[in-house]
């Protein structure tokens, strides 16, 4: 019987130059600190020898255009490529220099897709979508030069309203856990992004965070209490700049009632850099 | 306000370097065939990232189009 052997969630722009530019020396120092913690999480993940690594991340209108905006999408196929852009700006720059191609875990991705369809959980699927920083920055920080296990990338629509509900994200996590339990594999799962930043997605408010909201969320995660997470509304998430919490909620749904331990919380003007790791039985 | 028109234009500016170069060189000509309100057109011609965002331009696109990026 399969098991989730590692579960974590962490901020996903892991680029000292980006935060140096955005926040000065304190930005560089804090992102280097959170990266050290994420690297240590990677050490523990590697030690548990996962057969697959599920990454729950989001699209920044990079992989999907306005042609279609899937609420949930799983990447299928044998491999996936890093996104390449001609003149990357801001958070896209961190991708440069990362490995260009990554193997996928076809069977686990197929199980999440097909069992979902049978159980009324209809994910979109893609053979072509490339991965941006939301996926690859955490993975490469965790693994460094070590071999990255076959990936199962899953996109959650966190930014283009209307988004899926928090309750539905929790249910997606439960669905993933069910598929893993019925499989023969040891699986790691991470959710990326956050915590609070970019309230109301207004350029005029870039630089604001909501530490009170973040602390409340971290309290619930620490208690393994997912009911208040499921009750969060799109409006609350939008106002607090917690759009990316939806992905953490998917991971919480996959491992509840496990409790999350805080590995890092650093308050910057632009974002509260955060990393948590769930204590699994 | 035509949120789709603003965002599909931002997306094209991000992903299509030839079109982006044309826009940066001759914004009015590059936008001639694009269905925008007068307000939207003025914001793009001025490369006013904040105004484009206020008019419905998706924040992560506004922040990552080379030549417009406001952050």
Boltz contact constraints between the chains, C-beta under 6 A:
constraints:
  - contact:
      token1: [A, 60]
      token2: [B, 60]
      max_distance: 6.0
  - contact:
      token1: [A, 61]
      token2: [B, 58]
      max_distance: 6.0
  - contact:
      token1: [A, 61]
      token2: [B, 61]
      max_distance: 6.0
  - contact:
      token1: [A, 65]
      token2: [B, 11]
      max_distance: 6.0
  - contact:
      token1: [A, 66]
      token2: [B, 8]
      max_distance: 6.0
  - contact:
      token1: [A, 86]
      token2: [B, 17]
      max_distance: 6.0
  - contact:
      token1: [A, 87]
      token2: [B, 66]
      max_distance: 6.0
  - contact:
      token1: [A, 89]
      token2: [B, 64]
      max_distance: 6.0
  - contact:
      token1: [A, 89]
      token2: [B, 66]
      max_distance: 6.0
  - contact:
      token1: [A, 89]
      token2: [B, 69]
      max_distance: 6.0
  - contact:
      token1: [A, 90]
      token2: [B, 63]
      max_distance: 6.0
  - contact:
      token1: [A, 90]
      token2: [B, 64]
      max_distance: 6.0
  - contact:
      token1: [A, 90]
      token2: [B, 71]
      max_distance: 6.0
  - contact:
      token1: [A, 92]
      token2: [B, 64]
      max_distance: 6.0
  - contact:
      token1: [A, 198]
      token2: [B, 59]
      max_distance: 6.0
  - contact:
      token1: [A, 201]
      token2: [B, 59]
      max_distance: 6.0
  - contact:
      token1: [A, 203]
      token2: [B, 50]
      max_distance: 6.0
  - contact:
      token1: [A, 203]
      token2: [B, 53]
      max_distance: 6.0
  - contact:
      token1: [A, 203]
      token2: [B, 70]
      max_distance: 6.0
